[in-house]
Amino acid sequence: MAIILRLDRMMAHRKMSLNELAEKVGISNVNLSNIKTGKVSAIRFSTLNAICRILDCQPGDILEYNPDTED
């Protein structure tokens, strides 16, 4: 897939743990871990909105497009 999730970088930049972010966003650790590791094929806008609000970032800080990885 050409979309790469960079949530791990933003979490490290904000010094926020997976557990802390999951609690603040209101989703399970497992679901947030799947987003963080890129093991998802979709993400709800409401979840993306909450992540961006908590991490004080833009969606482009979390999502990256890499045409070289496109199938």
N, CA, C and O atoms as a printed pandas DataFrame, in Angstrom:
     atom_number atom_name residue_name chain_id  residue_number  x_coord  y_coord  z_coord
0              1         N          MET        A               1    0.846   -1.181    0.000
1              2        CA          MET        A               1    0.000    0.000    0.000
2              3         C          MET        A               1    0.888    1.241    0.000
3              4         O          MET        A               1    1.949    1.251    0.624
4              5         N          ALA        A               2    0.465    2.254   -0.681
5              6        CA          ALA        A               2    1.258    3.474   -0.839
6              7         C          ALA        A               2    1.104    4.445    0.328
7              8         O          ALA        A               2    1.852    5.418    0.421
8              9         N          ILE        A               3    0.146    4.196    1.218
9             10        CA          ILE        A               3   -0.043    5.056    2.391
10            11         C          ILE        A               3    0.681    4.413    3.572
11            12         O          ILE        A               3    0.436    3.256    3.914
12            13         N          ILE        A               4    1.571    5.179    4.183
13            14        CA          ILE        A               4    2.358    4.697    5.315
14            15         C          ILE        A               4    1.964    5.499    6.556
15            16         O          ILE        A               4    1.882    6.727    6.516
16            17         N          LEU        A               5    1.725    4.796    7.639
17            18        CA          LEU        A               5    1.363    5.451    8.897
18            19         C          LEU        A               5    2.622    5.756    9.693
19            20         O          LEU        A               5    3.460    4.879    9.901
20            21         N          ARG        A               6    2.751    6.978   10.130
21            22        CA          ARG        A               6    3.911    7.440   10.895
22            23         C          ARG        A               6    3.518    7.856   12.315
23            24         O          ARG        A               6    4.116    8.759   12.899
24            25         N          LEU        A               7    2.513    7.187   12.851
25            26        CA          LEU        A               7    2.033    7.512   14.193
26            27         C          LEU        A               7    3.137    7.312   15.230
27            28         O          LEU        A               7    3.241    8.083   16.185
28            29         N          ASP        A               8    3.954    6.287   15.047
29            30        CA          ASP        A               8    5.029    6.021   16.009
30            31         C          ASP        A               8    5.986    7.200   16.138
31            32         O          ASP        A               8    6.443    7.512   17.238
32            33         N          ARG        A               9    6.289    7.848   15.035
33            34        CA          ARG        A               9    7.183    9.016   15.068
34            35         C          ARG        A               9    6.561   10.174   15.847
35            36         O          ARG        A               9    7.227   10.819   16.657
36            37         N          MET        A              10    5.278   10.428   15.592
37            38        CA          MET        A              10    4.611   11.545   16.264
38            39         C          MET        A              10    4.465   11.263   17.754
39            40         O          MET        A              10    4.610   12.170   18.573
40            41         N          MET        A              11    4.181   10.020   18.108
41            42        CA          MET        A              11    4.078    9.667   19.519
42            43         C          MET        A              11    5.429    9.846   20.212
43            44         O          MET        A              11    5.489   10.349   21.334
44            45         N          ALA        A              12    6.496    9.443   19.557
45            46        CA          ALA        A              12    7.838    9.606   20.131
46            47         C          ALA        A              12    8.178   11.085   20.269
47            48         O          ALA        A              12    8.750   11.511   21.272
48            49         N          HIS        A              13    7.821   11.861   19.254
49            50        CA          HIS        A              13    8.087   13.300   19.290
50            51         C          HIS        A              13    7.356   13.968   20.456
51            52         O          HIS        A              13    7.891   14.880   21.087
52            53         N          ARG        A              14    6.145   13.516   20.739
53            54        CA          ARG        A              14    5.343   14.069   21.833
54            55         C          ARG        A              14    5.594   13.358   23.155
55            56         O          ARG        A              14    5.019   13.718   24.182
56            57         N          LYS        A              15    6.459   12.344   23.123
57            58        CA          LYS        A              15    6.791   11.559   24.320
58            59         C          LYS        A              15    5.532   10.984   24.971
59            60         O          LYS        A              15    5.324   11.107   26.178
60            61         N          MET        A              16    4.697   10.351   24.137
61            62        CA          MET        A              16    3.441    9.783   24.620
62            63         C          MET        A              16    3.440    8.283   24.369
63            64         O          MET        A              16    3.784    7.826   23.279
64            65         N          SER        A              17    3.055    7.531   25.373
65            66        CA          SER        A              17    3.011    6.072   25.253
66            67         C          SER        A              17    1.748    5.629   24.534
67            68         O          SER        A              17    0.782    6.382   24.414
68            69         N          LEU        A              18    1.777    4.405   24.066
69            70        CA          LEU        A              18    0.617    3.808   23.408
70            71         C          LEU        A              18   -0.573    3.780   24.358
71            72         O          LEU        A              18   -1.688    4.131   23.973
72            73         N          ASN        A              19   -0.340    3.365   25.587
73            74        CA          ASN        A              19   -1.424    3.274   26.571
74            75         C          ASN        A              19   -2.030    4.644   26.855
75            76         O          ASN        A              19   -3.250    4.784   26.931
76            77         N          GLU        A              20   -1.183    5.644   27.008
77            78        CA          GLU        A              20   -1.676    6.994   27.298
78            79         C          GLU        A              20   -2.506    7.544   26.139
79            80         O          GLU        A              20   -3.581    8.105   26.352
80            81         N          LEU        A              21   -2.002    7.380   24.909
81            82        CA          LEU        A              21   -2.732    7.884   23.751
82            83         C          LEU        A              21   -4.043    7.132   23.561
83            84         O          LEU        A              21   -5.069    7.747   23.271
84            85         N          ALA        A              22   -4.023    5.814   23.718
85            86        CA          ALA        A              22   -5.242    5.018   23.568
86            87         C          ALA        A              22   -6.314    5.476   24.546
87            88         O          ALA        A              22   -7.484    5.612   24.188
88            89         N          GLU        A              23   -5.898    5.712   25.786
89            90        CA          GLU        A              23   -6.853    6.163   26.807
90            91         C          GLU        A              23   -7.437    7.533   26.445
91            92         O          GLU        A              23   -8.644    7.743   26.559
92            93         N          LYS        A              24   -6.587    8.457   26.012
93            94        CA          LYS        A              24   -7.053    9.808   25.688
94            95         C          LYS        A              24   -7.922    9.838   24.432
95            96         O          LYS        A              24   -8.856   10.634   24.339
96            97         N          VAL        A              25   -7.613    8.968   23.463
97            98        CA          VAL        A              25   -8.389    8.910   22.226
98            99         C          VAL        A              25   -9.695    8.158   22.447
99           100         O          VAL        A              25  -10.705    8.448   21.805
100          101         N          GLY        A              26   -9.666    7.191   23.357
101          102        CA          GLY        A              26  -10.862    6.415   23.652
102          103         C          GLY        A              26  -10.990    5.166   22.793
103          104         O          GLY        A              26  -12.099    4.739   22.472
104          105         N          ILE        A              27   -9.845    4.574   22.417
105          106        CA          ILE        A              27   -9.867    3.308   21.690
106          107         C          ILE        A              27   -8.972    2.319   22.428
107          108         O          ILE        A              27   -8.186    2.708   23.292
108          109         N          SER        A              28   -9.094    1.048   22.087
109          110        CA          SER        A              28   -8.319    0.024   22.782
110          111         C          SER        A              28   -6.849    0.097   22.389
111          112         O          SER        A              28   -6.489    0.602   21.325
112          113         N          ASN        A              29   -6.015   -0.422   23.283
113          114        CA          ASN        A              29   -4.579   -0.482   23.007
114          115         C          ASN        A              29   -4.308   -1.302   21.751
115          116         O          ASN        A              29   -3.435   -0.958   20.955
116          117         N          VAL        A              30   -5.058   -2.387   21.578
117          118        CA          VAL        A              30   -4.869   -3.269   20.424
118          119         C          VAL        A              30   -5.172   -2.529   19.129
119          120         O          VAL        A              30   -4.407   -2.615   18.169
120          121         N          ASN        A              31   -6.287   -1.799   19.099
121          122        CA          ASN        A              31   -6.644   -1.052   17.884
122          123         C          ASN        A              31   -5.623    0.040   17.591
123          124         O          ASN        A              31   -5.242    0.234   16.437
124          125         N          LEU        A              32   -5.181    0.748   18.610
125          126        CA          LEU        A              32   -4.181    1.796   18.395
126          127         C          LEU        A              32   -2.854    1.181   17.959
127          128         O          LEU        A              32   -2.160    1.749   17.115
128          129         N          SER        A              33   -2.498    0.051   18.513
129          130        CA          SER        A              33   -1.276   -0.638   18.110
130          131         C          SER        A              33   -1.342   -1.041   16.639
131          132         O          SER        A              33   -0.353   -0.920   15.916
132          133         N          ASN        A              34   -2.490   -1.515   16.200
133          134        CA          ASN        A              34   -2.665   -1.876   14.794
134          135         C          ASN        A              34   -2.518   -0.659   13.887
135          136         O          ASN        A              34   -1.935   -0.758   12.807
136          137         N          ILE        A              35   -3.035    0.469   14.313
137          138        CA          ILE        A              35   -2.871    1.708   13.539
138          139         C          ILE        A              35   -1.392    2.092   13.519
139          140         O          ILE        A              35   -0.845    2.430   12.469
140          141         N          LYS        A              36   -0.764    2.039   14.663
141          142        CA          LYS        A              36    0.638    2.440   14.796
142          143         C          LYS        A              36    1.555    1.599   13.912
143          144         O          LYS        A              36    2.495    2.121   13.313
144          145         N          THR        A              37    1.283    0.309   13.831
145          146        CA          THR        A              37    2.138   -0.590   13.054
146          147         C          THR        A              37    1.706   -0.718   11.597
147          148         O          THR        A              37    2.347   -1.429   10.822
148          149         N          GLY        A              38    0.627   -0.036   11.218
149          150        CA          GLY        A              38    0.183   -0.062    9.832
150          151         C          GLY        A              38   -0.559   -1.320    9.447
151          152         O          GLY        A              38   -0.643   -1.645    8.263
152          153         N          LYS        A              39   -1.098   -2.033   10.414
153          154        CA          LYS        A              39   -1.822   -3.272   10.147
154          155         C          LYS        A              39   -3.312   -3.035    9.925
155          156         O          LYS        A              39   -4.127   -3.924   10.172
156          157         N          VAL        A              40   -3.666   -1.855    9.466
157          158        CA          VAL        A              40   -5.064   -1.524    9.189
158          159         C          VAL        A              40   -5.195   -1.113    7.726
159          160         O          VAL        A              40   -4.242   -0.636    7.111
160          161         N          SER        A              41   -6.387   -1.307    7.186
161          162        CA          SER        A              41   -6.633   -0.873    5.809
162          163         C          SER        A              41   -7.517    0.368    5.782
163          164         O          SER        A              41   -7.751    0.949    4.722
164          165         N          ALA        A              42   -8.008    0.772    6.956
165          166        CA          ALA        A              42   -8.858    1.963    7.041
166          167         C          ALA        A              42   -8.768    2.535    8.448
167          168         O          ALA        A              42   -8.438    1.839    9.408
168          169         N          ILE        A              43   -9.069    3.814    8.537
169          170        CA          ILE        A              43   -9.126    4.486    9.844
170          171         C          ILE        A              43  -10.291    5.469    9.798
171          172         O          ILE        A              43  -10.451    6.204    8.824
172          173         N          ARG        A              44  -11.082    5.480   10.827
173          174        CA          ARG        A              44  -12.218    6.407   10.892
174          175         C          ARG        A              44  -11.706    7.838   11.030
175          176         O          ARG        A              44  -10.716    8.101   11.713
176          177         N          PHE        A              45  -12.399    8.746   10.371
177          178        CA          PHE        A              45  -12.025   10.154   10.499
178          179         C          PHE        A              45  -12.153   10.620   11.937
179          180         O          PHE        A              45  -11.372   11.458   12.388
180          181         N          SER        A              46  -13.122   10.092   12.661
181          182        CA          SER        A              46  -13.280   10.504   14.060
182          183         C          SER        A              46  -12.070   10.063   14.887
183          184         O          SER        A              46  -11.648   10.779   15.795
184          185         N          THR        A              47  -11.513    8.898   14.580
185          186        CA          THR        A              47  -10.313    8.430   15.271
186          187         C          THR        A              47   -9.113    9.275   14.879
187          188         O          THR        A              47   -8.327    9.675   15.737
188          189         N          LEU        A              48   -8.967    9.549   13.590
189          190        CA          LEU        A              48   -7.870   10.390   13.113
190          191         C          LEU        A              48   -7.974   11.786   13.719
191          192         O          LEU        A              48   -6.967   12.374   14.113
192          193         N          ASN        A              49   -9.182   12.308   13.791
193          194        CA          ASN        A              49   -9.412   13.618   14.392
194          195         C          ASN        A              49   -8.971   13.629   15.858
195          196         O          ASN        A              49   -8.300   14.561   16.301
196          197         N          ALA        A              50   -9.345   12.600   16.602
197          198        CA          ALA        A              50   -8.989   12.525   18.024
198          199         C          ALA        A              50   -7.479   12.391   18.202
199          200         O          ALA        A              50   -6.904   13.018   19.091
200          201         N          ILE        A              51   -6.837   11.585   17.372
201          202        CA          ILE        A              51   -5.383   11.424   17.449
202          203         C          ILE        A              51   -4.694   12.751   17.186
203          204         O          ILE        A              51   -3.782   13.138   17.916
204          205         N          CYS        A              52   -5.129   13.449   16.145
205          206        CA          CYS        A              52   -4.519   14.745   15.808
206          207         C          CYS        A              52   -4.761   15.777   16.903
207          208         O          CYS        A              52   -3.888   16.595   17.192
208          209         N          ARG        A              53   -5.938   15.743   17.511
209          210        CA          ARG        A              53   -6.238   16.684   18.591
210          211         C          ARG        A              53   -5.337   16.431   19.793
211          212         O          ARG        A              53   -4.781   17.367   20.367
212          213         N          ILE        A              54   -5.195   15.165   20.172
213          214        CA          ILE        A              54   -4.396   14.809   21.346
214          215         C          ILE        A              54   -2.908   15.069   21.093
215          216         O          ILE        A              54   -2.209   15.571   21.974
216          217         N          LEU        A              55   -2.426   14.732   19.902
217          218        CA          LEU        A              55   -1.002   14.908   19.597
218          219         C          LEU        A              55   -0.679   16.301   19.066
219          220         O          LEU        A              55    0.483   16.616   18.809
220          221         N          ASP        A              56   -1.702   17.132   18.901
221          222        CA          ASP        A              56   -1.528   18.494   18.388
222          223         C          ASP        A              56   -0.729   18.472   17.076
223          224         O          ASP        A              56    0.338   19.074   16.958
224          225         N          CYS        A              57   -1.295   17.749   16.094
225          226        CA          CYS        A              57   -0.618   17.614   14.810
226          227         C          CYS        A              57   -1.643   17.621   13.678
227          228         O          CYS        A              57   -2.849   17.657   13.919
228          229         N          GLN        A              58   -1.157   17.587   12.466
229          230        CA          GLN        A              58   -1.984   17.520   11.272
230          231         C          GLN        A              58   -2.017   16.077   10.763
231          232         O          GLN        A              58   -1.093   15.314   11.046
232          233         N          PRO        A              59   -3.062   15.681   10.016
233          234        CA          PRO        A              59   -3.095   14.326    9.456
234          235         C          PRO        A              59   -1.846   14.000    8.632
235          236         O          PRO        A              59   -1.392   12.856    8.622
236          237         N          GLY        A              60   -1.297   14.990    7.951
237          238        CA          GLY        A              60   -0.094   14.775    7.162
238          239         C          GLY        A              60    1.140   14.465    7.994
239          240         O          GLY        A              60    2.140   13.977    7.466
240          241         N          ASP        A              61    1.078   14.745    9.293
241          242        CA          ASP        A              61    2.176   14.379   10.179
242          243         C          ASP        A              61    2.152   12.883   10.492
243          244         O          ASP        A              61    3.160   12.309   10.905
244          245         N          ILE        A              62    0.992   12.265   10.290
245          246        CA          ILE        A              62    0.792   10.857   10.622
246          247         C          ILE        A              62    0.744    9.987    9.365
247          248         O          ILE        A              62    1.203    8.845    9.378
248          249         N          LEU        A              63    0.191   10.526    8.289
249          250        CA          LEU        A              63    0.028    9.780    7.046
250          251         C          LEU        A              63    1.045   10.242    6.012
251          252         O          LEU        A              63    1.282   11.438    5.847
252          253         N          GLU        A              64    1.638    9.281    5.324
253          254        CA          GLU        A              64    2.618    9.595    4.287
254          255         C          GLU        A              64    2.283    8.789    3.035
255          256         O          GLU        A              64    1.920    7.616    3.124
256          257         N          TYR        A              65    2.403    9.413    1.887
257          258        CA          TYR        A              65    2.177    8.733    0.617
258          259         C          TYR        A              65    3.507    8.424   -0.028
259          260         O          TYR        A              65    4.328    9.319   -0.232
260          261         N          ASN        A              66    3.727    7.156   -0.353
261          262        CA          ASN        A              66    4.964    6.725   -1.005
262          263         C          ASN        A              66    4.589    5.927   -2.242
263          264         O          ASN        A              66    4.254    4.748   -2.137
264          265         N          PRO        A              67    4.642    6.559   -3.426
265          266        CA          PRO        A              67    4.206    5.874   -4.650
266          267         C          PRO        A              67    5.063    4.653   -5.002
267          268         O          PRO        A              67    4.616    3.791   -5.760
268          269         N          ASP        A              68    6.269    4.566   -4.472
269          270        CA          ASP        A              68    7.137    3.435   -4.765
270          271         C          ASP        A              68    6.641    2.129   -4.151
271          272         O          ASP        A              68    7.036    1.050   -4.591
272          273         N          THR        A              69    5.786    2.218   -3.145
273          274        CA          THR        A              69    5.279    1.025   -2.482
274          275         C          THR        A              69    3.888    0.637   -2.971
275          276         O          THR        A              69    3.274   -0.282   -2.429
276          277         N          GLU        A              70    3.396    1.322   -3.980
277          278        CA          GLU        A              70    2.051    1.051   -4.483
278          279         C          GLU        A              70    2.043   -0.251   -5.275
279          280         O          GLU        A              70    2.966   -0.536   -6.038
280          281         N          ASP        A              71    0.988   -1.032   -5.082
281          282        CA          ASP        A              71    0.854   -2.314   -5.791
282          283         C          ASP        A              71    0.335   -2.113   -7.187
283          284         O          ASP        A              71    0.162   -3.082   -7.926
